[in-house]
Amino acid sequence: MLNNTWKYFLLTYAISWLLWLPGVLRSNGFDSLPEIVGLPGMFAVFGPAIAAFILVGRESGRDGIVQLLHRAIKTGFSAWWWLPTLLLMPLIGLLTAGILSLLGVEMPDWTAPTLVTALVTALFILFLGGGLEEFGWRGYALDRMQNGQNAVVASLVLGFFWGMWHLPLFFIEGTTQEVIPLWQFILQIMVLSVLFTWLYNNTAGSLLVAILFHTIGNTTAALLPPYFAIETGRWVYFGILLITTLLVIATWGWQTLSRGSTAPQPSLPESA
């Protein structure tokens, strides 16, 4: 089980990092390279999902792949869980922006998005900006990492590897990560990972919920005032995120982050 989890991380990193490599080179001493060499980096976001489908196909065949795809449209859970899925990250983002405004923190220039801009941004992020990563992070890795250890530890460890997966982006000009210290970014991702697990476990492993939560979180960061660009904004956001996560742990329990005694195990059994 653990062996296959390591295979997943290694394969995911290999796929995505190779696709990001031309962009890293162009931004670090090889600026004579044409801009088009960075184009493969657009597809690096599919690395987590590609790795998941490859390994699930090897472990469980066609049935495993079909099951993984089916979980991306899985509902059947309490309607209450749509509220945090759709609204939690926008509320945290708005609260961050509001606190910065009350503190009188000077923000970079920002223009409020139109509804059309918001919808287009959300669709772009769904398919090319992170949403489909969830076939891998939650759909493959989290299932296995919760087998034998508590939900919080599994979430934090997964969050670390999820955060480190972004490493090449810190060396590519024009990315969000370029202006954020690596350690701050990873710390944020580790805490955020706990909230993903909380939603995932309480919706019986619904990848639809994970995909939407990821998409809406990234869309919120893209559309609201760019508070990630300033250190104060990053710390205010992290403080709110941490308080929210600690409240979730205190209320739902660190073992499973759900009312059940065990975490969901929706994946088909791995082959020996």
N, C-alpha and C positions, 0 to 999 in steps of 0.2 A: 504493500500500500504506500508506504513512505517512499519507496524506490520510484514508483510511478509519479508521485508528486514532484520529486526532484527532476525526473525526466520532463515533466510538464514545464517547470520553470526554465530549465536549460533550453528546451525547444522554443519556448516563447521568446526568450531573450535572443536566441540565435536568429530567428526570423525577423523580429522587429529591429534589432540593432544593425543587422546587415542592410536593411532597407534605409535606416537612418544614417548609415555611415557616409554616403556621398555628401549629405548635407552638413555633417560634422566637418568633413574635410574642407568643403568650400568655405565654411565659416572660420577655419583655423589654419590659415597659411596657404590654402589652395584656391584663393579668390579668383584665379584666372579660369577656373572651371566654369562652364556655362551654367546658368540658373537651372536649366532643365535637369541637371544631375540630381537636384534635390527632389525631383518628382516622385521617385520611389518611396520617399519618406511619407507621402500621403497614405500609403497602404500599410505602413508599419502598425497602424492601429488595429489591423486585423490579426496581428501575430497571436494574441491570447486566444482568439476564437479558432484560428487555424490549428494551433497546437492542440487545443481541446478536441476538435473533431478528428484529428489524426489519431490521437491516443485512444479516444472512445471507440473509433472504428477498429483499432487493433485489439482492444480489450473486449468489446461487446458486439462488434460487427454492425450490420445495417440497423438492427433493432436499437442499439445504443444511440446511434446517430439520430434516428427518428425520435427517440425519446427526448434527447437533448433539444432538438428543434421544437418539439411539442411543448416543452416547458417554457418556451418564449411566448406562448399564447395562453399559458395556464392561469386561470382565475379560480373561482370556487372557494376563495377564502372570504373572511368577513369583510364587508364593504368598508368597515372602519379603517382598514389599512390603506385605503386609497388616500386618506387625508395626509398622513406623514409622507407617503410616497410622492405625492404631487406638490405638497405645500411646505414641507419642512425646510428644504434648502432655500427656496425663495424667502421664507421668513427669516432664516439666519442671515441671508445676504442683505435683506432690507434692514434688519436690526443693526448689522455691522455698519451699513452706510449711514443709518440714522445716528448712531453713537458717534461716528466720526464727525458728522455735521454738528452735533451738539458740542463736541470738543473743539470745534473750530479748526479742524485739520484741513489743510489745503489739499485738494484733490487734483489729479491731472484732468485736463479738459475731457468733457464727456457730453454726449448728445443722447437724449432719451430716445430709445428705439420705438419705431412704429409697430403696430400689430403684425404687419406683413414681415417686417424685419425679424421680429421675435419668432414667428413661425418658421421662416426660412432658416434662421440660425438653429432652431431646435431640430429641424429635419436634418440639417447638415451634421450636427453633433451626433444625432441618433446613428447615422450611417458612417460618418467619417471622423467623428470627434469623441469617441469613447463609449458610446452606448453598447455597441456590439462586443466590446471587450468582455462583457459579463458572461458570455458563453464559456469563457475560460476562468476568470477569477472566481466567480461564485458557482458557475455551472460545473466546473471540473475541480478546481483546487480546493475550494472551501468544503465541499462535500467530504473529501478525503481527509482534510486537516482536522475536521471536527470529530472524526472517528478515532476516539481514544484520548482526546484532550478537550478541555472546556472551551466554550464559544469565544470568550474574551481572548484567551491566549491564541487560539487559532486565528482570530481576527487580526490581532496585532502582528503576528508573524506574517500572515498573508499581506497585511498592509505594508510591511517593510519591503517584501519582494515586489509588490505592486508599485510602490513608490520608486524603488531602485530601477524598475523596468524603464522609467522615464529618463534615466541618466543621460543618454545621448542628447535629449532635448535641451539640457543645460548648456550645451556647447554649440547650439544652432541659433544663429541670429534671428530675432523676431518672434521667438516663442515666449509663452508665458513663463516658462521655467527659467528663462535667461535672467530674469530680474529677481528670482527668489533663491535664497541660499538652499542648497540641497538638503541640509539637515532640517530646516524649517518645513520644507515641502514634505519630506518623508514623515515627519512627526504629525503633520496635518492628515496625511493619507492613512497613517496607522490608526488615528482616532476615528476618522471617517469610516474606516473599514468596519469598526464595531457597529455603527449605525446600519451599514449594509447588511451585516449578519442578523441584526435584530429584525429588520424587515423581512429578510429572506427566510429566517427560521419561523417567523410567525405567519408566513403565507405558504407554508409547506414546500419551500424551495421553489417559489415562482420566479423564473428568470425574467418574466415580464415586469415584475416589480423592480428587480435589480436594474434592468435595462432602462426603465423610465426614471428611476431615482438617479442613476448615473447621468442620463441625458439632461434631466432638469437641473441637476447640480452644476454641470458644466455650462449649460445655457445661462443660468443665473449669473455665474462668474463672468460670462462673456457680455451680458447685457447691462448689468448694473455698473455704477461708477467703479473704475478699476482700482479697488482698494488693495488688491494684491501687489500693486506697483509700489506701495509705500510700506515701510516697516510697521508703522503704527496700525495700519489697516490689517496687515497680516496677523498681528498679535490680538487685535480686537476680535477678528474672525475666529482665530484659534481659541480664544477664551470662551466665546459663545458656544463653539463646537464642543469643547471639552466639557463645559457645564451640562450641555444637553446630553452628551454621552454618559457622563457620570450619573445623571438622573435616570437614564434608561437602564444602566447596570443596576442601580439601587432598587429600581422598581421591578425589573423583570428577572434579575438574577444573573450572576456571571457565568454559571455553568452552561446554560442553554440560551439565555436572553429571550426566553419564551416561557409560557405557562406550562409547557410540556416538560416531562422529565428527561427527554432526550432530544437531540437536534435531528432534523429531518434527514433522511438518507434516500434522496430520490434517484440517485444514479443506479444503473444496473451494476451488479457485482463485477469486479475486475477479474479477469482470467488469471490463472496461476502463472 
